[in-house]
Amino acid sequence: MDVGQAAGQGGGATPETSESEEDVEGALSTPQRHLVLKGVVFYLEISVDCIEISRYARSFGASDTAVRAYLDHLAAALVVRQLQPWHENLSKRQVRAPKVYLADSGIMHTLLNLRTQRDVEAHPKCGASWEGFAIEQVRVALGAERSECFFWSTHAGAELDLLVVRGRTRLGFEIKRTTAPQVTPSMRHALADLKLNRLDVIHAGDTTFALAKNIRAVSIVRLLTDLKPMQQHALLRQRAVRIACVLQTPCKRFCSVCRLDVQRLRSPLQSPLRNPAW
């Protein structure tokens, strides 16, 4: 699948787009409205990258607090996504700043005036567009909550574009805008240090093949097909947790993660027997 078709279709206009615009405008107070245009440039500049709040605050002529608030407003309106850093118990120095990417790659292409696939592929932000698009598609296919999605990076250079943690399962995803990905030392470090169940290298080609033990190169179409059963399992687990919580008994017919969630959901604030809004 080419990036022009994939990212363009993935970020198509929907009724939610106008609602997001209204949410952003309503969320920003009057003194902050002058930051809107600068904010667009800001997010196009960083694309999928870590944020240095103080540096962009200086370019805005605003305080760090104002920039953080602006970022939170756009994230709440689903215009951008924030990936929080994952901290493993390692002796290595790990990155602590969050990553930000535009949730709608079609908007990004429009703002950059990229009209064709050739325009997208020739632009310096092609790789960032592909990465943001792939992250969003994987997150949706897995049915993963924001609190389950992370990225991982060390100051020594090892990194992982997307880490999905669900119970005891850790799924790693590395995203490459190439048709012939290869295993890198960074991938091996991520697989070992994070104790991943597997690592999928999402590439722009159409084939799927093994790169190493527990590491495979996979096309995004094949990956999204493979992830559907996991999404269904998540829905079944959510139903099991609700039923078990109502009955006040763990459901042993489902995975251990379900039983752990049942223990957590037995608290008075989260029990459906005491909180009808749950």
Buried (B, 14 or more C-beta within 10 A) or exposed (E): BEBBEBBBEBBEEEEEBEEBEEBBEEBBEEEBEEBEEBBBEBBBEBBBEBBEBEEBBEEBEBEEEBBEBBBEBBBEBBBBBBBBBBEEEEEEEBBEEBBBBBBBBBBBBBEBEBEEBEBBBEBEBBBBBBBBBBBBBBBEBBBBEEEBBBBBBBEEEBBBBBBBBBBEBBBBBBBBBEEEBEBBEBBBBBBEBBEBEBBBBBBBBEEBEEBEEEBBBBBBEBBBEEBEEBBEBBEBBEEBBBBBBEEEEBBEEBBEBBBBBBEEBBEEEEBEEEEEEE
